[in-house]
Amino acid sequence: MYAVLSASRLMKAAEVREVCAELRNNPTLLMALELAAKETLYQRLKEKAASETLTAS
């Protein structure tokens, strides 16, 4: 299983390795983070679809 790690702040290489090791050793945590990210993405897509309107050219 491959995972993509996205950081909201700059991290040192050692910190990235620690986070990756923790996720690799705890698949439940990885699944929880993935579900949270998907939920956020779907909410953004719903909001964008709701805000789009047709305009005459």
N, C-alpha and C positions, 0 to 999 in steps of 0.2 A: 504494500500500500504506500503510495506516495502522498506527501503533504506539502503544501506551500505555506511557508511562514512569512507573515507580513507584520512588520513592526511599525508602531506609531511613533517610535523614537529611535534614534541611533543606538545601536547596541554594539558592544565589543564582541569579537569573535568567540571568546570564551562564554559569554552570556548566551549567544546564539546556540552554541554547542550544548549548553546546559538545558536550554528550553527544548531543543530537538531530542535530546536524550530522555527528558522527562516525558515528552509526548510519545516517544517510541516505546517506552516502558509502561505507559498507561493508556491503552487504547480507548478506555471509557472517557478520559479527559479529552482526547482528540475528537471523539465523536460529539461530545458536548460542545466543543468549540466550533466544530463544523456546522452543527445544527443552528447555533446562534448566528454564525456568519450567513448561512442560507436564509434564515428568518429576516435578518436585516436587509439582505439583498432583495428578497421578495417584497418587503414593505416598501423599499425605494422604488421598485418597478411598479407596484400598485399605485403609489402616489404620482409617479410620472405619467402613467396611463390615464389616471383620473384628471390630471391637470392639462393634458393635451386637448386642444380643441381644433376643429376644422376652420380654416380661414379661406375666404374667397381670394382668388388671385386676380 
